[in-house]
Amino acid sequence: MDPSVQFCPNSACRDHGARGAGNVTVHSRRTRRYRCRTCRRTFAATSGTPLYRCRTDPALVATVVTLVSCGCPIQAVVAAYGLDERTVADWVDKAGRHAAAVHAEVVAIGAVDARHVQADEVWVRMAGHVSWVALAIAAPTRLWLGGVVSRRRDGALIAALVALVLACTASAAFLVCVDGFSAYVGAFTHAVRVPVRTGRRGRPPLRPPDGFQLARVIKRYAQRHVVAVERAVVHGTEEAVAAVLRATGTGTTANTAYAERFNATLRGRIAPLSRRNRRLLATDARLTAYVYLVGTVYNVCAVHRALDRWRDQTTGWEQRTPAMAAGLTDHPWTVADLLRYRTAAGPPLGTALDRVPTTRAKPVPLAQAA
C-alpha cells in the first residue's frame, strides 16, 4: 500500500482529489484502508474503482474484463467460468464507465501534442436500431482521443467529438484529416477559431489559428466498391499538409487510414460489433461502455509494434503503448492496473458533452449510463 499516490475521495475535504499531497496515511493494512489527515475520514483502497465492494476475487474480475476487451463474447466467459451472464455484463459496464473516467484524467487533460488527427465514424447494428460511433485518433502516436455514440449521424455527433479532441490536445495547431461528411468542416472551424486583432474598432473577426489545417478525403462508391478518391484541402495549403505528413511519418497524401484501422480494432475487440452476429447490444449506454473500455485498454495497455523505440545497447528496443508514445504514462499497464486506478468522483465526460450547443438530439454521454 502506497499512500503517496492516493487522494481523499471526500468531496467536502479541501484536499479532495489531490494526489501525493501528504495528507493520506495507511489506516489498516489488513482491511486495506487509508486515512485522510485533513478530514480524518478513512476510505477503502478500492474506492473509486470497479472493484469497490466487489465480493469476487479481483483477479477473476480482471481476467474476465481482459477477455471481453480482447473480443471474447460474454457467452463464452459464462461457459468457461460458470458465472451468471448478468454478473459479467455488470462487470463490463462498470469497467467501461471506469475506463471513461480514467480516459478523462489521463488523456483528456489538454497535454497531447497531436500534430495530426484523424476522425471517422463507424455504424453499429443494435437490437432494433442502428447507432453511430464517431471517434478520433492522433496518428503519430496512435493515441485514441475519444468517441461519442449517437443514433443519428449529424452535426451534434461531430460537434461532441470535436469537443473531446480539443479537450485532449495542447493546442489547435494540428492537421485534421476527415472523410467526406460535411459536418466536420463547420464543427472544427467553429470550435478552433480565435479572435484576430486587426486594430480596427468593433468585434474582431474569428478565424482558425495559424497551424490549423483541415483536409477531406472523399471516396466515391459504385456497388459498394471504392472507384475514386478525391482529396481537398479546406484550411491551409497542400504544401503545408504534405509537410506535416512527412514530419509525422503518417503518409504522403491526406488519408484517414489510422482512424479506419482503429474502426477495425473496435469491430475485432467488441464481439457485438462483428458483422452478422446474434450478440447485438440493446442500449447506446452499453455500447459507449464497450467503446471506452476497448479504447482505454488500447491506449494504456496494448503495446504497438510501430511505436517501438531503440534505447541503447543495454536496454535494446522499448515496447510502448500509445499513451507512452504521447508522454502520458511511463510503462505499459495491465487491465488489473486499469481497474485499480482510482479516479475522482463525478461524471467523467457528461459535462464536456452537455456543453455542446445544439437543438437536435444529443449523443448519449457515458455519465448517464445506467
C-alpha positions in Angstrom: 0.0 0.0 0.0 1.5 3.3 -1.1 -0.3 6.4 0.4 1.9 8.8 -1.6 -0.2 8.3 -4.8 -3.6 8.2 -3.1 -6.1 11.1 -2.7 -9.0 11.7 -0.4 -12.4 10.8 -2.0 -14.4 13.0 0.4 -15.8 15.8 -1.8 -16.1 18.1 1.3 -12.4 17.8 2.1 -10.2 20.7 1.0 -7.6 18.1 -0.3 -10.2 16.2 -2.3 -8.6 14.7 -5.5 -5.1 16.0 -4.7 -2.7 13.1 -5.3 0.5 12.9 -3.3 -0.5 15.9 -1.1 0.9 14.1 2.0 -2.5 14.1 3.8 -3.2 10.3 3.2 -1.8 7.7 5.6 -2.3 3.9 5.9 -5.1 3.2 8.4 -5.2 -0.6 8.2 -3.2 -2.9 6.0 -5.3 -5.9 7.0 -8.5 -4.3 5.7 -6.6 -2.2 3.1 -7.9 1.2 4.2 -6.4 4.7 4.1 -7.0 7.7 6.3 -7.1 11.4 5.4 -5.4 13.7 8.0 -7.3 16.7 6.8 -10.9 15.5 7.2 -10.0 12.5 9.5 -12.0 10.0 7.4 -11.0 6.6 6.3 -11.6 5.1 2.9 -11.0 1.8 1.2 -8.1 1.2 -1.3 -10.7 0.2 -3.9 -12.9 3.3 -3.6 -13.4 5.0 -6.9 -12.7 1.7 -8.8 -15.0 -1.1 -10.2 -13.6 -3.3 -7.5 -15.2 -1.3 -4.7 -17.4 -3.6 -2.6 -16.9 -6.4 -5.1 -17.1 -9.8 -3.3 -15.5 -11.7 -6.2 -11.8 -12.3 -6.4 -10.3 -9.2 -8.1 -8.0 -11.5 -10.2 -11.1 -13.2 -11.7 -12.7 -9.8 -12.5 -9.6 -8.6 -14.2 -9.3 -11.8 -16.2 -12.9 -11.6 -17.3 -12.6 -7.9 -18.3 -9.4 -8.7 -20.2 -11.1 -11.4 -22.2 -14.1 -9.2 -23.0 -11.8 -6.2 -24.0 -10.0 -8.5 -26.4 -13.1 -9.7 -28.2 -14.3 -12.7 -26.2 -18.1 -12.9 -26.2 -19.7 -12.7 -22.8 -21.4 -16.1 -23.5 -18.0 -17.7 -23.8 -16.9 -16.3 -20.5 -20.1 -17.6 -18.8 -19.5 -21.1 -20.3 -15.8 -21.1 -19.2 -16.1 -19.8 -15.7 -19.6 -20.7 -14.7 -20.6 -17.1 -14.0 -24.0 -15.5 -14.4 -24.4 -13.6 -17.6 -25.9 -10.6 -15.8 -22.9 -10.5 -13.4 -20.4 -10.4 -16.3 -22.4 -7.7 -18.1 -22.4 -5.7 -14.9 -18.6 -6.0 -14.6 -18.2 -4.9 -18.2 -20.5 -1.9 -17.7 -18.6 -0.8 -14.5 -15.3 -1.3 -16.2 -16.4 0.8 -19.2 -17.6 3.7 -17.0 -14.4 3.5 -15.0 -12.3 3.4 -18.3 -14.1 6.6 -19.4 -13.1 8.3 -16.1 -9.5 7.1 -16.5 -9.5 8.5 -20.0 -10.8 11.8 -18.7 -8.0 12.0 -16.1 -5.1 10.6 -18.2 -5.8 11.6 -21.8 -8.4 14.4 -21.8 -6.2 16.9 -19.9 -5.0 19.1 -22.8 -1.5 17.7 -22.9 -1.4 15.8 -26.2 0.8 17.2 -28.9 -1.4 15.8 -31.7 0.1 17.4 -34.8 -2.0 15.1 -37.0 -5.6 14.0 -36.0 -7.9 11.7 -38.0 -11.6 11.4 -37.4 -14.1 8.9 -38.7 -17.4 7.2 -37.9 -18.5 3.6 -37.7 -22.0 2.3 -37.8 -23.2 -0.4 -35.4 -26.2 -2.7 -35.8 -28.0 -2.7 -32.5 -31.1 -4.6 -31.3 -33.9 -2.7 -33.1 -31.9 0.2 -34.4 -28.5 1.4 -35.8 -26.1 3.6 -33.9 -23.1 5.6 -34.9 -19.7 5.9 -33.2 -17.7 8.9 -34.0 -14.0 8.7 -33.0 -10.7 10.4 -33.4 -7.1 9.3 -33.2 -3.7 11.0 -33.1 -2.0 9.4 -36.0 1.7 9.8 -35.0 1.2 8.2 -31.6 -1.9 6.0 -32.4 -3.5 7.6 -29.3 -7.3 7.2 -29.3 -8.7 10.7 -28.3 -12.3 9.6 -27.5 -15.6 8.6 -29.1 -19.2 9.6 -29.0 -22.3 7.4 -29.6 -25.4 8.6 -31.2 -28.4 7.2 -33.1 -28.0 9.9 -35.7 -25.1 10.8 -37.9 -25.4 14.5 -37.7 -23.8 17.8 -36.7 -24.4 17.2 -33.0 -22.4 14.0 -33.1 -19.5 15.6 -34.8 -19.6 18.7 -32.5 -19.4 16.4 -29.4 -16.4 14.6 -31.0 -14.6 17.9 -31.7 -15.1 18.9 -28.1 -13.4 15.7 -27.0 -10.5 16.2 -29.4 -9.9 19.8 -28.2 -10.0 18.6 -24.6 -7.1 16.3 -25.3 -4.8 18.4 -27.4 -2.5 21.1 -26.1 -3.3 23.4 -29.0 -5.3 23.6 -32.1 -2.3 23.9 -34.4 -2.6 20.4 -36.0 -3.7 18.8 -39.2 -7.1 17.2 -39.3 -7.9 14.6 -41.9 -11.6 13.6 -42.2 -13.9 11.8 -44.6 -16.5 13.4 -46.9 -19.0 14.1 -44.2 -19.5 17.9 -44.5 -20.3 18.4 -40.8 -16.6 18.1 -39.9 -15.8 21.4 -41.7 -18.2 23.5 -39.8 -17.6 21.8 -36.4 -13.8 22.1 -36.4 -13.8 25.6 -37.9 -16.3 26.8 -35.3 -14.6 25.2 -32.4 -10.9 26.2 -33.1 -11.4 29.8 -34.3 -9.9 32.6 -32.3 -10.3 36.4 -32.4 -7.8 38.1 -34.8 -6.9 41.6 -33.7 -6.8 44.0 -36.7 -6.5 47.3 -34.9 -10.0 48.4 -36.0 -12.9 49.3 -33.8 -15.6 46.7 -33.3 -15.7 43.0 -32.7 -12.5 41.2 -34.1 -13.1 38.5 -36.7 -12.9 34.9 -35.7 -10.6 32.7 -37.7 -8.8 29.4 -37.3 -5.3 29.8 -35.7 -2.1 29.6 -37.5 -1.0 26.0 -38.0 -4.5 24.6 -38.1 -5.2 22.6 -41.3 -8.1 20.6 -42.5 -8.1 18.1 -45.3 -11.0 16.0 -46.6 -10.8 12.6 -48.2 -13.9 11.9 -50.3 -14.4 8.4 -51.6 -16.7 7.6 -54.5 -18.5 4.3 -54.4 -20.1 2.1 -57.0 -21.8 -1.2 -56.0 -20.1 -1.0 -52.6 -16.6 -0.6 -54.0 -14.4 2.5 -54.0 -14.0 3.7 -57.5 -12.4 7.1 -56.9 -10.8 9.1 -54.1 -10.8 12.8 -54.1 -8.7 14.9 -51.7 -9.4 18.6 -50.9 -7.6 21.0 -48.5 -10.2 23.2 -46.8 -7.9 25.1 -44.5 -4.2 25.6 -45.2 -2.3 24.6 -48.3 -1.3 21.4 -50.0 2.4 22.1 -49.3 1.7 22.6 -45.6 -0.3 19.4 -45.4 2.4 17.5 -47.1 5.0 18.9 -44.7 3.0 17.7 -41.7 2.6 14.3 -43.2 6.3 14.0 -43.8 7.3 15.3 -40.4 4.9 12.8 -38.6 5.6 9.9 -40.9 1.9 9.3 -41.5 1.8 9.1 -45.3 2.4 11.1 -48.4 -1.1 12.3 -49.1 -4.1 13.1 -46.8 -5.8 10.0 -45.6 -7.9 8.5 -42.8 -6.2 5.1 -42.7 -5.3 5.2 -39.0 -8.9 6.1 -37.9 -10.2 3.4 -40.2 -7.7 0.9 -38.8 -8.9 1.7 -35.3 -12.5 1.1 -36.5 -11.4 -2.4 -37.4 -9.9 -2.8 -33.9 -13.2 -1.9 -32.4 -15.0 -4.5 -34.5 -12.4 -7.1 -33.7 -12.4 -6.4 -29.9 -16.0 -5.8 -29.3 -17.8 -9.0 -30.0 -21.3 -7.5 -30.6 -19.8 -5.2 -33.3 -18.8 -8.1 -35.5 -20.9 -8.4 -38.6 -23.7 -10.9 -38.8 -23.8 -12.0 -35.2 -26.6 -12.6 -32.7 -25.0 -10.8 -29.8 -26.5 -7.4 -30.5 -26.4 -4.7 -27.9 -29.7 -3.1 -26.7 -28.7 0.3 -25.4 -26.3 3.1 -26.5 -25.1 3.4 -22.9 -23.7 -0.2 -23.0 -22.2 0.4 -26.4 -20.4 3.5 -25.0 -19.1 1.5 -22.1 -17.7 -1.1 -24.5 -16.1 1.6 -26.7 -14.4 3.3 -23.8 -13.2 0.0 -22.3 -11.6 -1.1 -25.5 -10.3 2.4 -26.3 -8.7 2.8 -22.9 -7.2 -0.6 -22.9 -5.8 0.1 -26.4 -4.2 3.4 -25.1 -2.6 2.3 -21.9 -2.3 -1.5 -22.1 -1.7 -2.6 -25.7 1.9 -2.2 -27.0 2.1 -1.2 -30.6 4.9 -2.5 -32.8 5.0 0.7 -34.9 5.8 2.6 -31.7 8.9 0.5 -30.6 11.8 2.7 -29.8 15.6 1.9 -29.6 17.0 3.0 -26.3 20.6 1.7 -26.1 22.8 -1.4 -26.4 21.9 -2.4 -22.8 18.1 -1.9 -22.9 17.6 -2.6 -26.6 14.1 -2.0 -28.0 11.5 -0.4 -25.8 7.9 -1.5 -26.4 5.5 1.4 -26.0 1.8 1.9 -25.8 0.1 4.9 -27.5 -0.1 6.6 -24.1 3.6 6.1 -23.6 4.4 7.5 -27.0 2.3 10.5 -26.2 4.1 11.0 -22.9 1.1 10.4 -20.7 2.3 7.2 -19.0 5.8 5.7 -18.4 5.1 2.0 -18.6 2.5 -0.4 -20.1 -0.4 -1.0 -17.8 -2.2 -4.3 -17.3 -6.0 -4.5 -17.2 -5.7 -5.1 -13.5 -3.8 -1.8 -13.1 -6.5 -0.1 -15.1 -9.2 -1.4 -12.8 -7.3 -0.5 -9.7 -6.6 3.1 -10.8 -8.6 5.3 -8.5 -10.5 8.2 -10.1 -12.1 11.2 -8.5 -15.9 11.2 -8.0 -18.1 12.9 -10.5 -19.3 12.4 -14.1 -16.3 11.7 -16.3 -17.5 13.0 -19.6 -21.0 14.3 -19.3 -20.1 17.9 -18.5 -18.0 18.3 -21.7 -20.7 16.7 -23.9 -23.5 18.7 -22.3 -21.8 21.9 -23.2 -22.1 21.2 -26.9 -24.8 23.7 -28.2 -27.4 22.0 -30.4 -31.1 22.0 -30.9 -31.2 18.4 -32.1 -30.9 15.2 -30.1 -27.7 15.0 -28.2 -25.4 11.9 -28.2 -25.7 9.8 -25.1 -22.9 10.7 -22.6 -21.4 7.9 -20.6 -22.3 9.7 -17.3 -25.9 8.9 -17.9 -25.3 5.2 -18.4 -27.4 3.0 -16.1 
